[in-house]
Amino acid sequence: MRNAELIFIPTPTVGHLVPVLEFAKRLIDQDDRIRITIVLMKLQGQSHLDTYVKSIASSQPFVRFIDVPELEEKPTLVAQSVEAFVYDFVEKNIPLVRNIVNGILSSPASDGVTVKGIVADFFCLPMIDVAIHVNLPFHVFLTTNSGFLAMMQYLADRHSKDSSVFVRNSEEVLSIPGFVNPVPVKVLPSALFIEDGYDAFVKLAILFTKANGILVNSSFDIEPYSVNHFLKEQSYPSVYAVGPMFDLKAHPHPDQDLARRDELMKWLDDQPDASVVFICFGSMGRLRGPLVKEIANGLEICQYRFLWSLRTEEGSSNDDVLPEEFLDRVGDRGMICGWSPQVEILAHKSVGGFVSHCGWNSIVESLWFGVPIVTWPLYAEQQLNAFLMVKELKLAVEMKLDYRMHSDEVVSANEMETAIRCVMNKDNDLVRKGLMDVSQMARKAALNGGSSYLATVKFIQDVIGTKP
């Protein structure tokens, strides 16, 4: 009987909602006592989530969704950083979420269901106020990696000793427990270089320490050193490495042209195994014209087959920014598309390399399918992810580690060509073999007896108790 309920509070963006829901499904599959209620806040510009939510709601009988009413007072748009804006948005939603949780707890439990705890996304850490108010255990779901958590632990510790902004010298290197190598300041998340972003991160870092436990979308098999650091840590909340998690079925995106998708997949079917490099910078990775030209020139010089998911800056089209007659010159060895079905593409046998912005969801997908990455981070914590993949785990080819989306730096065609040649080189065993080993271990991690499966069992036992 499903008599133990967990209340999930995700950040309402697709990159955060998908792994949270995948974890919810895993809990339900793994333990027949659990059912999940998702409390979903409304963030402007995210209406495309409705289709995805409806598909989950109709296919998962033990997951229900409760919509939070839209805010009457919209969060301020004067925030310098996205992180500060989202923090403000979450704080403003606390009274609305508290009302919903109170309603869940006070409704007659005729079917004998007991709410056992709240699981909130990393950005929703301020919701710990709701858990404290109703005396429920509070766990955090971190959609990124254990290395990021180690950085946040370091940030909270350092701030407690010195509350002044610590990102002063971009050439500084930090000794962060949980990392094998010294971490250059220049690969820290972009928010830490902006005053209100830094303030938001410090508040989040401190709130981490007040949680009952932290769920990480990674596994011991992917990040052994960092996960082991937290397993030995007595003075920090319990950390459960329950990943990697992503949507293997990858529901179609509303921006997706399904006829174009079929055309792309047919083109991939016609290419030799591991012969295509895939270039994609995520849903927010819009590139300036000069960069687009350099990428195009690099692709033309290197002569490899390519599939390029190209999203240019607002107000410009592909024709405006691509070199003249580029598509004529590359002929049928290249394809350019807008929004692309990334999971399907990475799963395809003809794809042999991936030039990526290093968002953690994209890295998880590439690890799963064993497709080596060329690192080109743009925003958020992607620089730290790139550093982790190249320097700590040695699972990616370095092109850039500290690139920022709004910088004036231009990545040259020669840099692009060199990186693609390196990642597509079948003799590059260092990255390719290590990646295949980790890919196999990551897949086994979620199976019965695997490291992520056991971490999930431990979480369930800690929150709900052992089965009778």
C-alpha positions as CSV (number, residue, x, y, z in Angstrom):
1,M,0.0,0.0,0.0
2,R,1.3,3.4,-1.0
3,N,1.0,5.2,2.4
4,A,4.2,7.3,2.5
5,E,4.1,10.6,0.8
6,L,7.0,12.9,-0.2
7,I,6.4,16.5,-1.3
8,F,8.7,17.7,-4.0
9,I,9.3,21.4,-4.8
10,P,11.3,21.7,-8.1
11,T,12.6,24.8,-9.8
12,P,10.1,25.3,-12.6
13,T,12.6,25.1,-15.5
14,V,13.0,22.0,-17.8
15,G,16.7,21.5,-16.8
16,H,15.7,21.2,-13.2
17,L,12.3,19.6,-13.4
18,V,13.3,16.6,-15.6
19,P,15.9,15.1,-13.2
20,V,13.7,15.7,-10.2
21,L,10.8,13.9,-11.8
22,E,13.1,11.1,-13.0
23,F,14.1,10.7,-9.3
24,A,10.5,10.7,-8.2
25,K,9.7,7.9,-10.7
26,R,12.7,5.9,-9.4
27,L,11.5,6.2,-5.8
28,I,8.1,4.9,-6.9
29,D,9.6,2.0,-8.9
30,Q,12.0,1.1,-6.1
31,D,9.6,1.2,-3.1
32,D,5.9,0.3,-3.3
33,R,5.1,2.4,-0.2
34,I,5.9,5.8,-1.8
35,R,3.8,8.3,-3.6
36,I,4.9,11.8,-4.7
37,T,3.2,15.2,-4.7
38,I,4.9,17.8,-6.9
39,V,4.2,21.4,-5.9
40,L,4.9,23.4,-9.0
41,M,5.6,27.1,-8.9
42,K,4.8,29.3,-11.9
43,L,7.7,31.1,-13.6
44,Q,7.1,33.4,-16.5
45,G,8.3,32.1,-19.9
46,Q,8.1,28.4,-18.8
47,S,4.6,27.6,-20.2
48,H,6.1,24.8,-22.4
49,L,6.5,22.8,-19.2
50,D,2.7,22.2,-19.2
51,T,2.9,19.6,-22.0
52,Y,5.7,17.7,-20.3
53,V,3.9,17.8,-16.9
54,K,0.7,16.5,-18.4
55,S,2.5,13.6,-20.0
56,I,4.0,12.6,-16.7
57,A,0.7,13.1,-14.8
58,S,-1.1,10.8,-17.2
59,S,1.6,8.1,-17.2
60,Q,2.5,8.1,-13.5
61,P,-0.5,7.2,-11.3
62,F,1.4,7.7,-8.1
63,V,2.7,11.2,-9.0
64,R,0.3,14.2,-8.6
65,F,0.8,17.8,-9.3
66,I,-0.4,20.8,-7.4
67,D,0.0,24.2,-9.1
68,V,1.1,27.1,-6.9
69,P,-1.0,30.2,-7.8
70,E,0.9,32.9,-9.8
71,L,2.5,35.6,-7.7
72,E,0.6,38.8,-7.4
73,E,3.9,40.6,-6.8
74,K,6.3,39.6,-9.6
75,P,9.9,39.2,-8.6
76,T,12.1,42.1,-9.4
77,L,13.8,42.2,-12.8
78,V,16.6,44.5,-11.7
79,A,18.7,41.5,-10.3
80,Q,22.1,41.5,-11.9
81,S,22.3,37.7,-11.9
82,V,19.8,34.9,-12.8
83,E,20.6,33.3,-9.5
84,A,19.5,36.3,-7.5
85,F,16.3,36.6,-9.6
86,V,15.4,32.9,-8.9
87,Y,16.3,33.2,-5.2
88,D,13.9,36.2,-4.9
89,F,11.2,34.3,-6.9
90,V,11.4,31.3,-4.6
91,E,11.3,33.5,-1.4
92,K,8.2,35.2,-2.6
93,N,6.5,31.8,-3.2
94,I,7.1,30.6,0.4
95,P,3.7,31.7,1.8
96,L,1.9,30.2,-1.2
97,V,3.7,26.9,-0.9
98,R,3.2,26.9,2.9
99,N,-0.5,27.1,2.4
100,I,-0.5,24.2,0.0
101,V,1.6,22.0,2.4
102,N,-0.7,23.0,5.3
103,G,-3.6,21.9,3.1
104,I,-2.0,18.6,2.3
105,L,-1.3,17.9,6.0
106,S,-4.7,18.9,7.2
107,S,-6.7,17.0,4.6
108,P,-8.3,13.8,6.0
109,A,-5.9,10.9,5.7
110,S,-8.7,8.4,4.9
111,D,-6.3,6.2,3.0
112,G,-3.8,6.2,5.8
113,V,-1.2,8.2,3.9
114,T,1.5,10.0,6.0
115,V,3.7,12.8,4.7
116,K,7.2,11.8,5.5
117,G,9.2,14.8,4.2
118,I,9.9,17.6,1.7
119,V,12.4,17.3,-1.1
120,A,13.3,20.7,-2.7
121,D,15.5,21.6,-5.6
122,F,18.8,23.4,-4.9
123,F,17.4,26.8,-5.9
124,C,14.4,26.1,-3.6
125,L,16.5,25.8,-0.5
126,P,14.7,28.8,1.1
127,M,11.6,26.4,1.3
128,I,13.3,24.9,4.4
129,D,11.2,27.5,6.2
130,V,8.1,25.6,5.2
131,A,9.5,22.3,6.4
132,I,10.5,23.8,9.7
133,H,7.1,25.4,10.1
134,V,5.3,22.0,9.7
135,N,8.1,20.0,11.4
136,L,9.0,17.8,8.4
137,P,12.4,16.5,7.4
138,F,13.9,18.6,4.6
139,H,16.1,17.2,1.8
140,V,17.7,19.0,-1.1
141,F,17.8,17.6,-4.7
142,L,20.9,18.9,-6.4
143,T,20.5,18.6,-10.2
144,T,24.3,19.0,-10.7
145,N,27.3,17.1,-9.4
146,S,29.1,16.4,-6.1
147,G,32.0,18.6,-7.1
148,F,29.6,21.6,-7.2
149,L,28.4,20.6,-3.7
150,A,32.0,20.5,-2.5
151,M,32.5,24.1,-3.8
152,M,29.3,25.2,-2.0
153,Q,30.5,23.6,1.3
154,Y,33.8,25.4,0.9
155,L,32.0,28.7,0.2
156,A,29.9,28.4,3.4
157,D,33.0,27.5,5.4
158,R,35.0,30.4,4.0
159,H,32.2,32.9,4.4
160,S,31.9,32.0,8.1
161,K,35.5,33.0,8.6
162,D,35.6,36.0,6.2
163,S,32.3,37.5,5.1
164,S,33.9,39.8,2.4
165,V,33.5,38.7,-1.2
166,F,36.2,36.2,-1.9
167,V,36.4,36.4,-5.7
168,R,39.0,39.1,-5.8
169,N,41.8,37.7,-7.9
170,S,40.8,35.7,-10.9
171,E,44.3,34.2,-11.1
172,E,44.0,32.7,-7.5
173,V,43.7,28.9,-7.1
174,L,41.7,27.4,-4.2
175,S,42.3,24.2,-2.3
176,I,38.7,22.8,-2.0
177,P,38.1,19.6,0.0
178,G,36.5,17.1,-2.4
179,F,38.7,18.1,-5.3
180,V,41.9,16.3,-6.1
181,N,43.4,19.3,-7.9
182,P,43.6,23.0,-6.9
183,V,40.6,24.8,-8.4
184,P,41.3,28.1,-10.3
185,V,39.0,30.9,-9.3
186,K,38.3,31.6,-13.0
187,V,36.3,28.3,-13.3
188,L,34.0,29.1,-10.5
189,P,30.2,29.7,-11.3
190,S,29.5,33.0,-13.0
191,A,27.2,34.1,-10.2
192,L,30.2,34.4,-7.8
193,F,31.6,37.3,-9.9
194,I,28.4,39.4,-9.5
195,E,27.5,41.0,-6.2
196,D,23.9,39.8,-5.9
197,G,24.7,36.5,-7.4
198,Y,27.5,36.0,-4.8
199,D,25.0,36.9,-2.0
200,A,22.4,34.4,-3.3
201,F,25.1,31.7,-3.5
202,V,26.3,32.3,0.0
203,K,22.7,32.1,1.3
204,L,22.2,28.9,-0.5
205,A,25.5,27.5,0.7
206,I,24.6,28.2,4.3
207,L,21.1,26.7,3.8
208,F,22.7,23.4,2.5
209,T,24.2,22.9,6.0
210,K,20.8,23.1,7.6
211,A,19.2,20.3,5.5
212,N,18.7,16.8,6.7
213,G,20.3,15.4,3.6
214,I,21.3,16.2,0.0
215,L,20.6,14.1,-3.1
216,V,23.1,14.5,-5.9
217,N,22.5,13.8,-9.6
218,S,25.8,11.9,-9.8
219,S,27.2,8.6,-8.6
220,F,30.2,7.2,-6.8
221,D,31.2,5.6,-10.2
222,I,31.4,9.0,-11.9
223,E,32.9,11.1,-9.0
224,P,34.6,8.7,-6.6
225,Y,36.8,11.2,-4.9
226,S,34.2,13.8,-4.2
227,V,31.4,11.4,-3.2
228,N,33.9,9.7,-0.9
229,H,34.7,13.1,0.7
230,F,31.1,13.5,1.7
231,L,30.7,9.9,2.9
232,K,33.5,10.6,5.4
233,E,32.2,14.0,6.3
234,Q,30.6,13.9,9.8
235,S,29.7,17.6,10.3
236,Y,27.7,18.0,7.0
237,P,24.2,16.7,6.1
238,S,24.1,13.1,4.6
239,V,24.8,13.1,0.9
240,Y,23.2,10.5,-1.4
241,A,24.7,10.1,-4.8
242,V,21.6,8.8,-6.6
243,G,22.4,9.7,-10.2
244,P,22.9,9.8,-13.1
245,M,19.3,10.8,-13.9
246,F,17.8,12.1,-17.1
247,D,14.8,11.4,-19.3
248,L,15.8,8.5,-21.6
249,K,12.5,8.9,-23.5
250,A,13.1,12.7,-24.0
251,H,9.6,13.9,-24.8
252,P,9.3,16.2,-27.9
253,H,9.9,19.9,-27.2
254,P,7.1,22.2,-28.4
255,D,9.7,24.1,-30.4
256,Q,10.6,20.9,-32.2
257,D,9.7,20.5,-35.9
258,L,8.9,16.7,-36.0
259,A,9.3,16.5,-39.8
260,R,12.8,18.1,-39.4
261,R,13.6,15.7,-36.6
262,D,12.8,12.7,-38.9
263,E,15.1,14.3,-41.5
264,L,17.9,14.6,-39.0
265,M,17.6,11.1,-37.8
266,K,17.4,9.7,-41.4
267,W,20.6,11.7,-42.2
268,L,22.3,10.2,-39.1
269,D,21.2,6.7,-40.1
270,D,23.1,7.1,-43.4
271,Q,26.5,8.1,-41.7
272,P,29.2,5.6,-40.7
273,D,29.5,4.7,-37.0
274,A,31.1,7.3,-34.7
275,S,31.8,9.6,-37.6
276,V,29.7,12.7,-36.7
277,V,30.5,15.4,-34.3
278,F,27.4,17.0,-32.6
279,I,27.6,20.7,-31.7
280,C,25.0,22.0,-29.2
281,F,25.1,24.7,-26.6
282,G,21.8,24.1,-24.8
283,S,18.5,26.0,-24.7
284,M,20.1,29.3,-23.6
285,G,23.4,29.0,-25.6
286,R,22.8,31.7,-28.2
287,L,26.0,32.7,-30.0
288,R,27.2,36.0,-31.5
289,G,27.8,36.2,-35.2
290,P,31.7,36.2,-35.0
291,L,31.7,33.0,-33.0
292,V,29.3,31.3,-35.4
293,K,31.6,32.2,-38.3
294,E,34.7,30.7,-36.5
295,I,32.8,27.5,-35.7
296,A,31.7,27.2,-39.3
297,N,35.3,27.8,-40.5
298,G,36.6,25.2,-38.1
299,L,34.1,22.7,-39.3
300,E,34.9,23.4,-42.9
301,I,38.7,23.0,-42.3
302,C,38.5,19.8,-40.2
303,Q,36.5,17.9,-42.8
304,Y,34.5,15.8,-40.3
305,R,30.8,15.1,-40.6
306,F,28.8,17.3,-38.3
307,L,25.3,18.0,-36.9
308,W,25.1,21.5,-35.5
309,S,22.2,22.7,-33.3
310,L,22.6,26.4,-34.0
311,R,20.7,29.1,-32.0
312,T,21.8,32.6,-32.8
313,E,21.3,35.8,-30.9
314,E,17.8,37.3,-30.9
315,G,17.1,39.2,-34.1
316,S,19.6,37.4,-36.3
317,S,19.0,34.3,-38.5
318,N,21.5,31.6,-39.5
319,D,21.8,33.1,-43.0
320,D,22.9,36.4,-41.3
321,V,25.8,34.9,-39.4
322,L,27.0,31.9,-41.4
323,P,29.9,32.5,-43.9
324,E,28.7,33.0,-47.4
325,E,28.0,29.7,-49.3
326,F,29.1,27.7,-46.2
327,L,26.4,25.1,-46.7
328,D,27.2,24.7,-50.4
329,R,30.8,24.1,-49.6
330,V,30.3,21.5,-46.9
331,G,27.5,19.8,-48.9
332,D,25.9,16.7,-47.4
333,R,28.7,16.0,-44.8
334,G,27.0,18.5,-42.5
335,M,23.5,19.3,-41.2
336,I,22.3,22.5,-39.3
337,C,19.2,22.5,-37.2
338,G,17.5,24.7,-34.6
339,W,16.2,22.9,-31.5
340,S,17.5,19.3,-31.6
341,P,16.4,16.0,-29.9
342,Q,19.7,15.8,-28.0
343,V,19.1,12.4,-26.2
344,E,18.2,10.7,-29.4
345,I,21.2,12.2,-31.2
346,L,23.7,11.2,-28.5
347,A,22.2,7.7,-28.4
348,H,22.8,7.3,-32.2
349,K,25.6,5.0,-33.2
350,S,26.9,7.5,-35.9
351,V,27.7,10.2,-33.3
352,G,31.3,10.1,-32.2
353,G,31.9,13.4,-30.4
354,F,30.0,16.3,-28.7
355,V,31.0,20.0,-28.6
356,S,29.1,21.0,-25.5
357,H,28.4,23.9,-23.1
358,C,28.9,21.5,-20.3
359,G,25.5,21.8,-18.6
360,W,25.4,18.9,-16.2
361,N,22.3,17.3,-17.9
362,S,24.2,17.3,-21.2
363,I,27.3,15.8,-19.5
364,V,25.1,13.1,-17.8
365,E,23.6,12.2,-21.2
366,S,27.1,12.0,-22.9
367,L,28.4,9.9,-20.1
368,W,25.5,7.5,-20.4
369,F,25.9,7.0,-24.1
370,G,29.7,7.1,-24.0
371,V,30.1,10.1,-26.3
372,P,33.3,12.1,-25.6
373,I,32.9,15.8,-25.0
374,V,34.8,18.9,-26.1
375,T,34.3,21.5,-23.4
376,W,33.0,25.0,-24.2
377,P,31.2,26.3,-21.1
378,L,29.1,29.4,-21.3
379,Y,27.2,30.3,-18.1
380,A,26.0,29.1,-14.6
381,E,28.3,26.4,-13.2
382,Q,29.4,25.1,-16.6
383,Q,33.0,26.3,-16.2
384,L,33.3,24.2,-13.0
385,N,31.7,21.2,-14.8
386,A,34.3,21.6,-17.6
387,F,37.1,21.7,-15.1
388,L,35.7,18.6,-13.4
389,M,35.4,16.6,-16.6
390,V,38.9,17.6,-18.0
391,K,41.1,17.9,-14.9
392,E,39.5,15.9,-12.2
393,L,37.9,13.0,-14.1
394,K,40.0,13.1,-17.4
395,L,36.8,12.3,-19.3
396,A,36.7,15.2,-21.8
397,V,38.8,17.1,-24.3
398,E,39.6,20.6,-23.3
399,M,38.9,23.5,-25.7
400,K,37.9,26.1,-23.1
401,L,37.5,25.8,-19.3
402,D,36.8,29.5,-18.4
403,Y,34.9,30.9,-21.3
404,R,31.9,33.2,-20.4
405,M,29.0,33.7,-22.7
406,H,29.1,37.5,-22.6
407,S,32.8,37.9,-22.9
408,D,34.4,39.5,-26.0
409,E,36.7,36.5,-26.5
410,V,36.5,34.8,-29.8
411,V,37.2,31.1,-30.1
412,S,39.2,30.7,-33.3
413,A,38.5,28.3,-36.1
414,N,41.9,26.7,-35.5
415,E,41.0,26.0,-31.8
416,M,37.7,24.4,-33.0
417,E,39.5,22.3,-35.6
418,T,42.1,21.1,-33.2
419,A,39.6,20.1,-30.5
420,I,37.3,18.3,-33.0
421,R,40.3,16.3,-34.4
422,C,41.3,15.4,-30.9
423,V,37.9,14.2,-29.8
424,M,37.1,12.3,-33.1
425,N,40.6,10.6,-33.2
426,K,39.9,6.9,-32.7
427,D,43.4,6.5,-31.2
428,N,42.7,9.0,-28.3
429,D,42.3,6.1,-25.9
430,L,42.9,8.2,-22.7
431,V,39.5,9.9,-22.9
432,R,37.5,7.4,-25.0
433,K,38.4,4.2,-23.0
434,G,38.0,6.0,-19.6
435,L,34.6,7.3,-20.8
436,M,33.4,3.9,-21.9
437,D,34.4,2.4,-18.5
438,V,32.5,5.1,-16.6
439,S,29.5,4.8,-19.0
440,Q,29.2,1.1,-18.2
441,M,29.5,1.7,-14.4
442,A,27.0,4.6,-14.5
443,R,24.5,2.4,-16.2
444,K,25.0,-0.4,-13.6
445,A,24.8,2.1,-10.8
446,A,21.0,2.4,-11.0
447,L,20.4,-1.4,-11.2
448,N,19.7,-3.5,-8.1
449,G,22.8,-3.6,-6.0
450,G,24.5,-0.7,-7.8
451,S,25.9,2.4,-6.0
452,S,23.0,4.7,-6.9
453,Y,20.4,2.1,-6.2
454,L,21.9,1.5,-2.7
455,A,22.2,5.3,-2.1
456,T,18.4,5.5,-2.9
457,V,17.7,2.6,-0.6
458,K,19.6,4.5,2.2
459,F,17.6,7.7,1.5
460,I,14.3,5.8,1.7
461,Q,15.3,4.1,4.9
462,D,16.4,7.4,6.5
463,V,13.2,9.2,5.5
464,I,10.5,6.5,5.6
465,G,12.1,3.6,7.5
466,T,12.8,0.0,6.6
467,K,10.1,-2.2,5.2
468,P,8.4,-4.3,7.8
